[in-house]
Each structure stands twice: as C-alpha cells, then as structure tokens.
Amino acid sequence: MDSLITAPWEPRSHTMLISNSITRGAIGILSVATGISILFYLLQTTPEYIEPRTQRCLVPTLAAEDNHIPVPVIDRIVCILRPYFEDSTRTDYGRLVLMQLGPFLAPIMFLSIVEASRKGNHWSLMSCSPFSALFSYLTGIGIYLPVIFVPLTIKGRSRVESTAIGSSISLARVYALIITQVVLWFGVAVLFAPGPTVVGEENSWIPWSTAVNIVIILSLWFIYTPLTWLLEVTGLASLKGKTDAQKTEQDRNARRLLRDTFLVTAGINAGLYYVGLFGFWHGTTPVEHILKAFDHGFRLEHLMYAPAYFLLWDHIGAIAGGLFWVLTDARSIIDPLLYLVLAILVSPGSALMIHAAKREQRLLKYVQSLGNSNKKFKTK
C-alpha cells in the first residue's frame, strides 16, 4: 500500500492536450475573465430589473412581504433570488431556462465537493463548500465555475495527480458524498418543481423552496463531513484492521462507485434536459423569442424576460466553465469536442458528468496498474 501511495503519476504531462503550465495558467486567467465579463455584462444590461429588487432587499429592515425566513443573511439572499425564479415562471422561455439551469446545479456542486474531497485538495479553498455555495448563490453558478472552480482545480492539479493518494477519496467519504448528492437533488426538485405559471398567491411555494434550497446548499459541508466520520467510527467503511491488499481494494471500490455515480447523475440530468425541451415545444412562446430576448429594447418591452435572460447567461457561463475544466484535463482534442457535442445532445450537466466519469476511470486504471506492477515485482 505504501508504494501505491507514494508512486508518481504514471501518465506524464506529455499525454495531456495542454501540458504547459504557462498555457494552463493562461486558460485559468481566460476562465476568470470570462466569468467576470459575463457578470459585468449582466449588471449592465439588466439594471432595470435588478436594481429595484436589490434596493428593496438591502434596506435596513425588510418589508413583511419580502421577509420570508427569519434568518440573517439568508433572508436577504432569498429576497434577491425569489423574483428570478418567480418571474421566470411567467413565460415558456423563462421556464425553459429554469429547467435547463436548475438540474445543472446538482452536478456542478457534486463535482465541486468531490474535487474538494480528494486528499490533495483537503486544505484548499475549494474544500470550503459553504463559501462555494454562498459565492455561487450571490453571483451565479456561471460565475462561480469559471472564476473560482476552474482556477482552483488548475492550481491543485499537481497535488492531486502527482501521486495516487493525492486523487484518492476514502470509501466512507464517497458514501457520504452520494448521500449528499441525493440531498442536492432533493433541493433542486424543491426549487424547480413544476408550479403555476401565474405569479401571485399561488406561487407562494417559491420563496420557501428558495429558502430550503439555500439552507441545503450552505449546509453541505456540515452534512457530508459528520457522515464520513459516522461511517468510519461505525466500521461500515473503516480502514482499521485491514491489510494492505484490502485497503487497496477499498480504494478501487471507492473510485468505481464514484465513477458510477457520475454516470447516474449524467442520466438524471439528460432526462430532465429533455423534459424541459419537451415542455417548451408544447408551450405558446415562439422560438424566435429566445433570440429576441438578446435585444435590450425587446427586454424593456417584456420586462419578465429579464430574469430569464440573466439566468440564461448564468447557464452559458457554467457551460464555459465546464469547457475550461475539460480543456485543462483533456488527453486529446476529442475530449473538449465531445463535451460540446454532448452538451447539445444530452445537456451540459450530463456532458460534465460523463467527462468526470472518464477521468475517474483513468485514475482507477492508474491505481490498478500500480497494483499489478507491485504484484509482478513481488513474484520475481
């Protein structure tokens, strides 16, 4: 097991599409610039919608109709976010954006906490999921992914992939992460559950579902960390008393389980992707309204398109962030091209999960090759 832990990463950098550290750094800078540019653009092009609502939510004391949950900070976040979800339900275009962006939340947050759980990232900023959740909610996941996640993964890649132990996640943590993923999907289902298309009293579920979702996302770290400890102390996924061979096999099982979870998540996301498309095609909003929404004058005439437009760009930023991450991990030009094709065919969230599954399979093969090498060495 010791040789498995300290063995250097077998697939050297020349097998990667982008192996030069300067080029990778440039991609990181481009990723950050993309996220900041999208945020700046949105703040400049949707102020008629954003500013009145933000001013209402940042006053010293919230009005009764804006105070949906008596928890400091969270009440402000709910106040700001609620109109985006509520007003988007008024048009087929807005519901389409919600149905495409909503399911993207779960795979992105899952990928984020998986990468944070790798031994090589234990003490990085990435491992603080409450920060990640707060940043993504205050700016959008399309800003969080390119501005925070991509640069941190680039910076931590040498720590993670220099040794087998750097990329490992304990089996107990993997079980805890899967439970967390189920909680994530529950949060997404609560937030984006089908509801009435007329804003008013009937849409009273939106403020509360927004609050529930925010609390769940902010508490992720406080969910999977105690779960990991509980699974270890109860012996359900403990390494105590196990031989080196058993520890190695448990590490492989953890990687297989993680790979399969990525694939299951991809399947769920693909299903929701087509549900959203099916709902739009059977709606009453013309397809050309998607293109017209890019016109500022059109949005001024149809103000309810502004929140959907904001969330659409959030979605675009998330897709770009996923592409940058795939680029820095790609083994050939096929990987980013496949990501883009799958993003269209089965949804960007599914494309991201499929690449994550391929990466986990690559890491698993590396660990297995080390184990086979050790066996051959011992038999000589």
C-alpha positions as CSV (number, residue, x, y, z in Angstrom):
1,M,0.0,0.0,0.0
2,D,2.9,2.4,0.8
3,S,4.2,2.0,-2.8
4,L,0.7,2.7,-4.1
5,I,0.6,5.9,-2.0
6,T,3.9,7.3,-3.0
7,A,4.2,6.2,-6.5
8,P,4.4,9.0,-9.0
9,W,1.7,9.8,-11.5
10,E,2.2,7.4,-14.4
11,P,0.6,9.2,-17.4
12,R,3.1,12.1,-17.7
13,S,2.1,15.6,-18.7
14,H,3.0,15.0,-22.4
15,T,-0.1,12.8,-22.6
16,M,-2.3,15.7,-21.9
17,L,-3.7,18.0,-24.6
18,I,-2.4,21.1,-22.7
19,S,0.7,20.2,-20.6
20,N,2.5,23.5,-20.5
21,S,2.0,25.2,-17.1
22,I,2.1,28.7,-18.7
23,T,-0.7,27.7,-21.2
24,R,-2.7,26.2,-18.4
25,G,-2.3,29.4,-16.3
26,A,-3.4,31.4,-19.3
27,I,-6.6,29.2,-19.6
28,G,-7.2,29.9,-15.9
29,I,-6.9,33.7,-16.5
30,L,-9.2,33.4,-19.5
31,S,-11.7,31.5,-17.4
32,V,-11.7,34.1,-14.7
33,A,-12.0,36.9,-17.3
34,T,-14.9,35.1,-18.9
35,G,-16.8,34.8,-15.6
36,I,-16.2,38.4,-14.6
37,S,-17.2,39.6,-18.1
38,I,-20.5,37.8,-18.0
39,L,-21.3,39.2,-14.6
40,F,-20.3,42.7,-15.7
41,Y,-22.4,42.4,-18.9
42,L,-25.4,41.2,-17.0
43,L,-25.2,44.1,-14.5
44,Q,-25.0,46.5,-17.4
45,T,-27.8,45.0,-19.5
46,T,-30.5,44.1,-16.9
47,P,-30.3,47.0,-14.4
48,E,-34.0,47.9,-14.9
49,Y,-34.9,44.6,-13.4
50,I,-32.0,44.0,-10.9
51,E,-31.7,47.4,-9.2
52,P,-35.3,47.9,-7.9
53,R,-35.3,44.4,-6.4
54,T,-31.8,44.7,-4.9
55,Q,-32.7,48.1,-3.3
56,R,-35.7,46.5,-1.7
57,C,-33.7,43.7,-0.3
58,L,-30.8,45.7,1.1
59,V,-32.7,48.2,3.2
60,P,-32.0,48.1,7.0
61,T,-35.3,46.4,7.7
62,L,-37.1,44.1,5.1
63,A,-40.7,44.7,4.4
64,A,-43.1,42.0,5.6
65,E,-43.8,40.7,2.1
66,D,-40.0,40.4,1.5
67,N,-39.1,38.7,4.8
68,H,-39.8,35.0,4.1
69,I,-37.4,33.4,6.5
70,P,-36.2,35.0,9.8
71,V,-32.5,34.1,9.4
72,P,-30.0,36.9,9.0
73,V,-28.2,36.9,5.6
74,I,-30.3,34.1,4.2
75,D,-33.4,36.3,4.4
76,R,-31.6,38.8,2.1
77,I,-30.4,36.1,-0.3
78,V,-34.0,34.7,-0.6
79,C,-35.4,38.2,-1.1
80,I,-33.0,38.8,-4.0
81,L,-33.3,35.4,-5.6
82,R,-37.0,34.8,-5.3
83,P,-38.1,37.2,-8.2
84,Y,-35.7,35.5,-10.6
85,F,-37.4,32.1,-10.1
86,E,-40.9,33.5,-9.6
87,D,-41.0,35.9,-12.6
88,S,-39.3,33.3,-14.9
89,T,-42.3,31.0,-14.4
90,R,-44.5,33.6,-16.2
91,T,-43.2,32.7,-19.7
92,D,-42.3,29.5,-21.5
93,Y,-38.9,31.0,-22.3
94,G,-38.3,31.5,-18.6
95,R,-39.5,28.0,-17.6
96,L,-37.2,26.6,-20.3
97,V,-34.2,28.4,-18.8
98,L,-35.1,27.3,-15.3
99,M,-35.5,23.7,-16.4
100,Q,-32.0,23.8,-18.1
101,L,-30.2,25.6,-15.4
102,G,-31.8,24.0,-12.4
103,P,-30.6,20.4,-13.0
104,F,-27.1,21.8,-13.7
105,L,-26.8,22.9,-10.1
106,A,-26.6,19.4,-8.7
107,P,-23.8,18.0,-11.0
108,I,-21.7,21.2,-10.6
109,M,-22.0,21.3,-6.8
110,F,-21.4,17.5,-6.7
111,L,-18.3,17.8,-8.9
112,S,-17.1,20.7,-6.7
113,I,-17.3,18.7,-3.4
114,V,-15.8,15.6,-5.0
115,E,-12.7,17.5,-6.1
116,A,-12.6,19.2,-2.7
117,S,-12.6,15.8,-1.0
118,R,-9.5,14.5,-2.8
119,K,-6.6,14.1,-0.5
120,G,-4.6,16.7,-2.5
121,N,-7.2,19.4,-2.0
122,H,-8.1,18.9,1.6
123,W,-6.7,22.2,2.8
124,S,-7.5,24.3,-0.2
125,L,-10.2,27.0,-0.6
126,M,-12.1,24.5,-2.7
127,S,-12.8,22.3,0.4
128,C,-14.9,25.0,2.0
129,S,-18.3,24.2,0.4
130,P,-20.2,26.9,2.4
131,F,-18.0,29.5,0.7
132,S,-18.6,27.9,-2.7
133,A,-22.4,27.8,-2.1
134,L,-22.5,31.4,-0.9
135,F,-20.4,32.7,-3.8
136,S,-22.4,30.8,-6.4
137,Y,-25.7,32.0,-5.0
138,L,-24.6,35.6,-4.8
139,T,-23.2,35.7,-8.3
140,G,-24.5,32.6,-10.1
141,I,-23.0,29.2,-10.9
142,G,-22.0,30.5,-14.3
143,I,-19.7,32.9,-12.4
144,Y,-18.6,30.5,-9.7
145,L,-17.4,27.8,-12.1
146,P,-15.1,29.9,-14.3
147,V,-13.9,32.3,-11.6
148,I,-13.4,30.0,-8.6
149,F,-13.6,26.3,-9.5
150,V,-11.5,26.2,-12.7
151,P,-8.5,28.2,-11.3
152,L,-8.5,26.2,-8.1
153,T,-8.5,22.9,-10.0
154,I,-5.7,24.1,-12.2
155,K,-3.7,25.2,-9.2
156,G,-4.3,21.9,-7.3
157,R,-3.8,19.6,-10.2
158,S,-0.1,18.8,-9.4
159,R,-1.1,18.0,-5.8
160,V,-4.0,15.8,-6.9
161,E,-2.3,13.9,-9.8
162,S,1.3,13.7,-8.6
163,T,0.6,10.6,-6.5
164,A,-2.2,8.0,-6.3
165,I,-3.1,9.1,-2.8
166,G,-3.5,12.7,-4.0
167,S,-6.5,11.8,-6.1
168,S,-8.0,9.3,-3.6
169,I,-11.2,9.7,-1.6
170,S,-12.0,7.4,1.2
171,L,-14.9,4.9,0.8
172,A,-16.6,6.5,3.8
173,R,-16.4,9.9,2.2
174,V,-17.7,8.6,-1.1
175,Y,-20.8,7.1,0.6
176,A,-21.3,10.4,2.4
177,L,-21.0,12.3,-0.9
178,I,-23.6,10.1,-2.5
179,I,-26.0,10.8,0.3
180,T,-25.2,14.5,-0.1
181,Q,-25.9,14.2,-3.9
182,V,-29.4,12.8,-3.0
183,V,-29.9,15.8,-0.8
184,L,-28.8,18.0,-3.6
185,W,-31.3,16.6,-6.0
186,F,-34.0,17.0,-3.4
187,G,-33.1,20.7,-3.1
188,V,-33.2,21.1,-6.8
189,A,-36.5,19.3,-7.0
190,V,-38.0,21.6,-4.3
191,L,-36.7,24.7,-6.0
192,F,-37.7,23.8,-9.6
193,A,-40.7,21.7,-9.0
194,P,-43.5,22.3,-11.5
195,G,-45.7,25.1,-10.3
196,P,-48.3,27.6,-11.5
197,T,-47.4,29.9,-14.4
198,V,-49.1,32.9,-12.9
199,V,-47.3,35.0,-10.3
200,G,-49.4,35.7,-7.2
201,E,-50.6,33.9,-4.1
202,E,-50.5,30.6,-6.0
203,N,-46.7,30.9,-6.3
204,S,-46.2,31.2,-2.5
205,W,-44.1,28.0,-2.7
206,I,-41.2,29.8,-4.5
207,P,-39.9,31.9,-1.5
208,W,-40.0,28.9,0.8
209,S,-38.4,26.5,-1.8
210,T,-35.7,29.1,-2.4
211,A,-35.0,29.3,1.3
212,V,-34.9,25.5,1.7
213,N,-32.5,25.2,-1.3
214,I,-30.2,27.8,0.0
215,V,-30.1,26.2,3.5
216,I,-29.3,22.8,2.0
217,I,-26.5,24.1,-0.2
218,L,-24.9,26.1,2.5
219,S,-25.0,23.2,4.9
220,L,-23.4,20.6,2.6
221,W,-20.1,20.6,4.4
222,F,-21.9,20.1,7.7
223,I,-23.7,17.2,6.1
224,Y,-21.0,15.1,4.5
225,T,-18.2,15.7,7.0
226,P,-20.2,14.2,10.0
227,L,-21.5,11.5,7.8
228,T,-17.9,10.5,6.8
229,W,-16.9,10.4,10.5
230,L,-20.0,8.3,11.4
231,L,-19.4,5.8,8.6
232,E,-15.7,5.4,9.8
233,V,-16.4,5.0,13.5
234,T,-19.2,2.6,13.0
235,G,-16.9,0.4,10.9
236,L,-19.1,0.5,7.8
237,A,-16.3,1.9,5.7
238,S,-13.4,1.8,8.1
239,L,-9.7,1.1,7.2
240,K,-8.9,-0.1,10.7
241,G,-7.6,-3.7,10.9
242,K,-7.5,-4.1,7.1
243,T,-4.5,-5.5,5.3
244,D,-2.7,-3.5,2.6
245,A,-4.5,-5.6,-0.1
246,Q,-7.8,-4.9,1.5
247,K,-7.1,-1.1,1.7
248,T,-6.1,-1.1,-2.0
249,E,-9.3,-2.9,-3.0
250,Q,-11.3,-0.5,-0.9
251,D,-9.7,2.4,-2.7
252,R,-10.6,0.9,-6.0
253,N,-14.2,0.3,-4.9
254,A,-14.4,4.0,-3.9
255,R,-13.2,5.1,-7.3
256,R,-15.6,2.7,-9.1
257,L,-18.5,3.9,-7.0
258,L,-17.7,7.5,-7.7
259,R,-17.4,6.8,-11.4
260,D,-20.8,5.1,-11.5
261,T,-22.4,7.9,-9.5
262,F,-21.1,10.4,-12.1
263,L,-22.8,8.3,-14.8
264,V,-26.1,8.0,-12.9
265,T,-26.1,11.8,-12.4
266,A,-25.5,12.2,-16.1
267,G,-28.5,10.1,-16.9
268,I,-30.8,12.0,-14.5
269,N,-29.6,15.3,-16.0
270,A,-30.3,14.1,-19.5
271,G,-33.8,13.1,-18.6
272,L,-34.6,16.5,-17.1
273,Y,-33.0,18.2,-20.1
274,Y,-35.5,16.6,-22.5
275,V,-38.4,17.2,-20.1
276,G,-37.5,20.9,-20.3
277,L,-37.2,20.9,-24.0
278,F,-40.5,19.0,-24.4
279,G,-42.3,21.5,-22.2
280,F,-41.1,24.4,-24.2
281,W,-42.0,23.0,-27.6
282,H,-45.5,22.4,-26.3
283,G,-45.8,25.9,-24.9
284,T,-47.1,29.1,-26.5
285,T,-43.9,31.2,-26.6
286,P,-42.5,31.5,-30.2
287,V,-38.9,30.1,-30.7
288,E,-37.8,33.4,-32.0
289,H,-38.4,35.0,-28.6
290,I,-35.2,33.3,-27.4
291,L,-33.2,35.3,-30.0
292,K,-35.3,38.4,-29.4
293,A,-34.5,38.3,-25.7
294,F,-30.9,39.2,-26.6
295,D,-32.2,42.6,-27.7
296,H,-32.3,45.2,-24.9
297,G,-35.2,47.1,-26.4
298,F,-37.3,43.9,-26.5
299,R,-36.5,43.1,-22.9
300,L,-37.6,46.6,-21.9
301,E,-40.9,46.0,-23.5
302,H,-41.2,42.5,-21.9
303,L,-39.6,43.0,-18.5
304,M,-40.4,39.5,-17.4
305,Y,-37.8,38.2,-19.9
306,A,-35.0,40.0,-18.0
307,P,-34.7,37.4,-15.1
308,A,-34.8,34.5,-17.6
309,Y,-32.1,36.4,-19.7
310,F,-30.0,36.8,-16.6
311,L,-30.3,33.1,-15.8
312,L,-29.6,32.1,-19.4
313,W,-26.2,33.9,-19.3
314,D,-25.6,32.2,-16.0
315,H,-26.2,28.9,-17.8
316,I,-23.8,29.9,-20.6
317,G,-21.1,30.8,-18.1
318,A,-21.5,27.4,-16.4
319,I,-21.1,25.7,-19.8
320,A,-17.9,27.8,-20.5
321,G,-16.6,26.9,-17.0
322,G,-17.1,23.2,-17.7
323,L,-15.3,23.6,-21.1
324,F,-12.3,25.3,-19.4
325,W,-12.1,22.5,-16.8
326,V,-12.3,19.8,-19.5
327,L,-9.6,21.6,-21.6
328,T,-7.2,21.6,-18.7
329,D,-7.8,17.9,-18.1
330,A,-8.2,16.7,-21.7
331,R,-5.9,14.0,-23.1
332,S,-6.7,14.9,-26.7
333,I,-8.8,17.4,-28.7
334,I,-11.6,14.8,-28.7
335,D,-12.4,15.5,-25.1
336,P,-13.4,19.1,-25.4
337,L,-15.2,18.4,-28.7
338,L,-17.1,15.5,-27.2
339,Y,-18.1,17.8,-24.2
340,L,-19.5,20.4,-26.6
341,V,-21.4,17.8,-28.7
342,L,-22.8,16.1,-25.6
343,A,-23.8,19.4,-24.1
344,I,-26.1,19.9,-27.1
345,L,-27.3,16.3,-27.2
346,V,-27.8,15.3,-23.6
347,S,-27.3,18.6,-21.6
348,P,-24.2,20.4,-20.4
349,G,-24.6,18.9,-16.9
350,S,-24.6,15.4,-18.4
351,A,-21.6,16.2,-20.6
352,L,-19.7,17.4,-17.5
353,M,-20.5,14.2,-15.6
354,I,-19.5,12.0,-18.4
355,H,-16.1,13.6,-18.6
356,A,-15.8,13.3,-14.8
357,A,-16.6,9.6,-15.1
358,K,-14.0,9.2,-17.8
359,R,-11.4,11.0,-15.6
360,E,-12.3,8.7,-12.6
361,Q,-11.9,5.7,-14.8
362,R,-8.4,7.0,-15.9
363,L,-7.4,7.4,-12.2
364,L,-8.7,3.9,-11.5
365,K,-6.7,2.4,-14.3
366,Y,-3.6,4.1,-12.9
367,V,-4.2,2.7,-9.4
368,Q,-4.8,-0.8,-10.9
369,S,-1.6,-0.6,-12.9
370,L,0.3,0.2,-9.8
371,G,-1.2,-2.8,-8.0
372,N,-0.3,-5.1,-10.9
373,S,3.2,-3.7,-11.1
374,N,3.6,-4.4,-7.4
375,K,2.4,-8.0,-7.8
376,K,4.8,-8.6,-10.6
377,F,7.7,-7.2,-8.6
378,K,6.9,-9.4,-5.6
379,T,6.8,-12.6,-7.7
380,K,10.2,-12.1,-9.1
